[in-house]
Amino acid sequence: MAKKQFHIPKNFSAQYELIEGVKLKDFLFFIPSTILMLPIIFLIPIGALYKIIICAFLVFIPFCLVFIQPIDGRDIKVWQILKGKYDFMKRQKVFYYRKEGWNIESVQKKSKINNRRKR
């Protein structure tokens, strides 16, 4: 009896999506902007036009982070790219150095000269 073969699509994800291509975790970016918008709308005494502009800006930033995919054909969002760059900058850096004038050839020449002197 032959084994069954299953075809799994390349872009298949088992995560729950509220909108096609946008996962539930992505919508968490809208929570801080919503929390900031409520006091601006109800408590700060500024003009209605300024309130609309500020609230639109607070919604626009998470919208860009969640919905824009800078690499076509990949399910990578802007916030994931920014997080990767931040983690790369935050990592411990390793620096390799050599003392000036030191290299393998000079060490080998010195060892040959020292071996000849010992004889």
N, C-alpha and C positions, 0 to 999 in steps of 0.2 A: 504494500500500500504506500503510495507516494505521500510525502509530507505536504501540508498545506502551506502556501506562500501568501504572505500578506504584503500589500503595497501601502506604505505610510507616506503621505505627501511630505514634501520638503519643509513647507512652512506650517506644519501642524503643531498646535499648542494645546495642551490640556487645561489651560487656565481659563477661568470664567471671563468673558468679555461682555461689557455693557453695550458698547458700540463696536462694530466690526473693526478690529485692529487696535482697540483701546481696552486695556485690561482694568480690572477693578482697582489694582494698586496705583495705576496712573491717575485715577481720579482723586487720590489723596492730596495731590498738589493744589486742588481747588479749595481745600479746607482752610488753610491759612489766609488766603485772599478773601474768603467769605467772612472770616472772623474779623479781618481788618476793615471790610466794607461796612459792616453793621454800625460800628460807632461813627464812621464818617457820614453815613446817611442820616442817622437819627440825632447825633449829639453835637457835632461840630457845626457852628453857625456860619456857614459860607454859602455862596450862591449856588443855585441848582445846577448851573452849567459846570461849575468847578467840581461839584460832586459827581456829575456824570462822567466828566473827563477822568477823574481819579479812579472811579470804580471801573471804567472801561480799561484803563491801564492795568489795574489789579487783576482783571479777568484775562487780559491779553497775554500777560507773561506766562501763567500756567497753561493757557491754551497752546502757546507756541511750544512749551516744553513737552506737552503730551501728544499733540497731533502732528507735529512736523517730523518727518523722517528724512534726514539729509542724505542717507545712502539708499538709493532706489533698490527695491527688490529685497531689502532686509528689514526685519522687524526690530530695528534699533531706533530708539527715540533720542531726542536731543538731550534729555536729562541723563540718559545712560552714558552718552558720550562725555558730557561734562563731568559726571561722577568718575568715569574712568580716568580722565585727565587730572582731576583733583587727587585721586588715589595715587596716580603716577608721580605727581609732584610731592606728595606727602611721604612717599616711601623713603627708607633709609638709603642714602647714596653711598656707593662704593667707588673709591678713586684709586686707580693703580698709578704708581709712580716709579721712576727709576732715578737713582742718583746720577748727577751729571758726570759724564766721562766713563760710566760703567757700562760694559756690554760683555757678552759671552766671549768674544774673540780676545779681548784684553785679559780676561781671567785665564783663559786657556794658555795664552802666551806667557803669562806670569808663572803659571804652574809648570810649564815646560822649562823655563829658565831656572826656577827653583829646584826642579828635579836634576838638572845638569850640574848645578852648584854642589848638590849633596854628594855626587859621585866623586 
